[in-house]
Amino acid sequence: MNWYAIKAIYLSELHRSWRTPLQSIASPVLSTSLYFIVFGSAIGSAMTEIGGVSYGAFIIPGLIMLMILTESTSNASFGIYMPKWSGAIYEVLSAPVSAFEIVVGYVGAAATKSIILAMLILLTAKLFVDYSILHPLWMLLFLVLTCITFSMLGFILGVVADGFEKLQVIPLMVVTPLAFLGGTFYSISMLPEFWQKVTLFNPVVYLVSGFRWSFYGTADVSMTLSLVMISTFLIMFMVFIWWIFKTGYKVKV
Amino acid sequence: MENHIIDVRNLSKKYPSGFHALKQVNLQIKRGEIFALLGPNGAGKTTLISIICGLVNVDEGQVVVGGFDVVKQYRQARKQIGLVPQELAIDVFAFVWNTMVFSRGVFGKPRDDAYLEEILKALSLWDKRHAKIQFLSGGMKRRVLIAKALAHEPEVLFLDEPTAGVDVELRRDMWRLVEKLRQRGTTIILTTHYIEEAEEIADRIGIINHGEILLVENKQDLMKKLGRKQLILQLQHPITQLPDELNGFVLQLGENGKTLTYDYVDNQPTNHVTEVLAAIHRSGIELSDVQTKQSTLEQIFVSLVEDSK
């Protein structure tokens, strides 16, 4: 294992984020805080509790999920797309590193950034809403798995994309709508029965539900199912990345 | 075999577009030499380098670097290679020092600030170590690329068109560094359009065209074997036609009637230089000056590439 290479890629990717602190850190924390203020403190005070949890507290896990899904995807996709675009990727591809080490470096850094952001948002939320975490270790597990999984998705998008616009298509046109409709702001039991069934096809429902369960012990779907789903996505993306490096798809000719 | 740091055997590459970039290429690079690979655009130089460095997949054949197969033992093989690409392919938002640390690390070497400092100083980049690459000039960016390629102390350094578009000062610095690296035992393989550079610094020359190696030759031997010479005689008094004594020789009379030029092959016993001079002496022509001119590597290169068409 080339640990020096993993460390080099990982640290260089983290440096990249610190180079733009406003965009990388302040912006997602600020925009999520605005949700807390508007939906949690302002509108939330006029809403009834959901499953015994105040509305302001209810949306915290969903908002964190919304933020880490989009941030992990876009950050990891930029991380690999930029060197591809500038041509600087030649260095990593000609280095004595395996595909696995490359992925650990890039995905690890993107996931780390998302985890840090999630923690910052959790702390910020304390300023606006009173909440508690019932199963902190499970919360951490869901958080880490989701960050890694969606950073992998971002990595795949970065490899596949052949333009800056395409980089944004999946995070903006797919991930964000799915997150909004995946129970970020509501419990799916509040939907009409037909839409409750339809919404189960939305993979984000399982992520939000599992994550919310780790906070308050209540969930739309069972925690085990959530865990199975997130693990399935993780494995799916891993296999796809393995195939990319095996065939050289969009990486080598 | 062990004297060859790079051994390319029957290497072929066809791109998905159908372009046959390399056709059964065989090439051996000696340890410690400076090898210049010359060829027109699209000849296969960059494909060959890219395969050796692991950037392009091998279709057929084998490449061994320092005794390690570049596919099966890619880690050991790639550790020995440093590559300076043709394009200014670099993260322009990074800082010089950080990018150097990254390059060394990604090639699996522990951090060594003293060594990185030495490289940056050798390339006159030390003062720019805290600069963002974005704000460096094109020449400076190329220096950074060279520094990055050297950051992990490679045994073999590939310079793919390193002097394209760089100023005289950088070129001089670069060749000084190349000389220093050669003294340390680093093998250097360069492709260049500036054939006079190859002529000046290379030990051996390889010429590639249409994906085939046309020849690999020691530079001196190449110049001797294929180099042509011209004997230029300046006459004290102009003449209008060649005297009878010179009839048996192919001599060209200059337009002003004051120069005679004789083409011959260098180092050939039958080049008749002595006879030409004796005939001139017999004809009573008085000379004011005698010059010889060696054909350049560029002329040799052009004639070989033309022949291969």
Contacts between the chains, C-beta under 8 A, distances in Angstrom:
chain1	res1	chain2	res2	distance
A	2	B	75	7.2
A	2	B	108	4.6
A	4	B	104	8.0
A	4	B	105	4.7
A	4	B	106	7.6
A	4	B	107	7.9
A	4	B	108	5.0
A	4	B	109	6.3
A	4	B	110	6.3
A	5	B	105	6.2
A	5	B	106	4.7
A	5	B	107	7.2
A	5	B	108	5.6
A	7	B	105	6.0
A	8	B	101	7.2
A	8	B	102	5.0
A	8	B	103	8.0
A	8	B	104	7.6
A	8	B	105	2.8
A	8	B	106	4.5
A	9	B	102	7.8
A	9	B	106	6.4
A	11	B	102	7.8
A	11	B	105	7.9
A	12	B	94	7.5
A	12	B	98	6.9
A	12	B	102	4.7
A	15	B	94	7.7
A	15	B	98	6.2
A	16	B	93	7.4
A	16	B	94	7.9
A	19	B	93	6.2
A	82	B	91	6.9
A	83	B	91	6.4
A	86	B	89	6.0
A	86	B	90	6.7
A	86	B	91	6.3
A	86	B	92	7.0
A	87	B	85	7.1
A	87	B	87	5.3
A	87	B	89	3.0
A	87	B	90	8.0
A	88	B	89	5.0
A	88	B	90	5.3
A	88	B	91	5.0
A	89	B	89	7.9
A	90	B	53	7.9
A	90	B	55	5.8
A	90	B	83	6.9
A	90	B	85	5.5
A	90	B	89	5.7
A	91	B	83	7.9
A	91	B	103	6.5
A	91	B	106	6.5
A	91	B	148	6.9
A	92	B	106	6.1
A	93	B	54	6.4
A	93	B	55	5.4
A	94	B	53	4.3
A	94	B	54	5.1
A	94	B	55	5.6
A	94	B	78	6.2
A	94	B	81	6.9
A	94	B	83	5.5
A	95	B	78	6.2
A	95	B	106	4.5
A	95	B	107	5.2
A	95	B	108	7.6
A	96	B	74	6.6
A	96	B	75	4.1
A	96	B	76	7.4
A	96	B	77	7.8
A	96	B	78	4.2
A	96	B	79	4.9
A	96	B	107	6.3
A	96	B	108	5.4
A	97	B	106	6.5
A	97	B	108	7.7
A	98	B	75	7.9
A	248	B	57	5.7
A	252	B	55	6.7
A	252	B	56	6.2
A	252	B	57	5.4
A	253	B	15	5.9
A	253	B	16	6.5
A	253	B	56	5.9
A	253	B	57	6.7
